[in-house]
Amino acid sequence: MAEMVRKSSVDEVVNHWILAGSCILLGITGFAFLFHLEWVSSLFGGVNTMKEVHNWGGVVFCLSLLYSMRHYLKDAFEYDADDWQWFKVAGGYLSHKVKVPPMGKYNPGQKLYYLAIVVAGIAIALSGFGMWFLKEDASMLLLSHIVHNVAFIIFVIAVPVHIYLGTLANPGTLQIMLTGMMPLNEAKKKHPKWIKAVGKM
Amino acid sequence: MANDTSKNRKAILVTPEACIGCRACQVACKSWNQLPAIKTTNNGTYQNPPDLASAAYNIIQYSEVPFKENLVRWLFLSRRCMHCEDAGCVTICPSGALYKTAEGAVAFDRDKCIGCKLCVTACPFDVPRYDGEGKVTKCHLCFDRIANGMDPACVKTCPTGALKYGDRAELIDTAKKEGYTTLYGENDLHGLGSVYAFKEEPKLYGMKENPAIPSSVVFWHNYLKPLSLIGLGGVVAAAAVHYLAIGPHKEKEEEV
């Protein structure tokens, strides 16, 4: 069996799926509120229960997002020359022939994705709490409503891209987020700077 | 943002000039809707309760306005939900609790209300109120009565004809023929379901000038809602195209 290297810690993997699960639940119930999807609200036994699920799901998402910062936030702010070159070749996603520069643990697309989720996540969480607790103030309620919906659009665009790139577009990637481990040989090719940094190359 | 325009749209026509301020409409409304009394204190006006409330779907607004040489005019204005054709409350309601009936009434399904209060922010006329259990209440044009061919309770009891109910277009036509020059709500918000017939400036009676749904609600409805679907559909389609046209990352090509 090929030698494996740990890319994600157990708590990172668990937290990722809590974040992902709550995010998808919130997205589905969010669409149900937006377009009055009764077949969705009836799955929850009615729109009032769906609201409770949405609100408390938001609390779970919020805590999970805060916890995820210990895993990704530092990396998400660090960019080097290879990262800029990565953007120039679009990460190799538009052509398999271009040479993709050597990457660290995360490529800049992933790092920017994380920052987008943090920014949109904080916005959607704060505005969600705004609609929950400040509804007596009409201007705060309207402001929260519009911020919540703008952030929602960032999510519905960014999250499917993340899911596609983490599954179909990059076979093998999903396994890393399930087990936390990836084959060392593959890691040497895809993340040479990270493997060097941890002293295995 | 207009809701479906119904050709047999019904309306209440309010003629404040004909109102004698008897408040029978308030009582009839409470009676039909089984609403409790509201404890209030005398604040120097006949207006009681002082404002629309969860137990007061309609009120008469009493105003004293200066008139020529030291005379005061005492004006009565029967207020209730305006039953907008383009109803901001229905547009923004996330649970489908607020809806429009076939007659054009804006009614509510109490069980569906999730108590978010967004309808309060979207209403140009400050109509929706919340009851003690955090559920929306408002005038529903007696949708249960009118669906069975009866007049709304307030209209049924009005002794002077200040409140009339019927076919909206006919009510407006008749009012114009009777010499009412200003029909408030004829075209506002694609036409209100509570139309007011005046011979004077509606502002004199305390009617709101240029009522409109908050611009952020209009923006949300016209742009953000469609964008959420276009965005999701767009990236899913783009991913599918990418998968077919360029294909997934392949290990061997990486070694180039």
Interface residues (C-beta under 8 A of the other chain):
Chain A: F31 F33 L34 F35 H36 E38 S41 G46 V47 N48 K51 G92 Y93 L94 S95 H96 K97 K99 V100 M131 K135 E136 A138 L141 L142 L143 H145 I146 N149 V150 F152 I153 V156 I157 P160 V161 Y164 L168 A169 N170 P171 E186 K189 K190
Chain B: I92 P94 S95 G96 A97 D111 K112 I114 C116 K117 L118 V120 T121 P214 S216 V217 F219 W220 L224 K225 L227 S228 G231 L232 G234 V235 V236 A239 H242 Y243 I246 G247 P248 H249 K250 E251 E253 E254 E255 V256
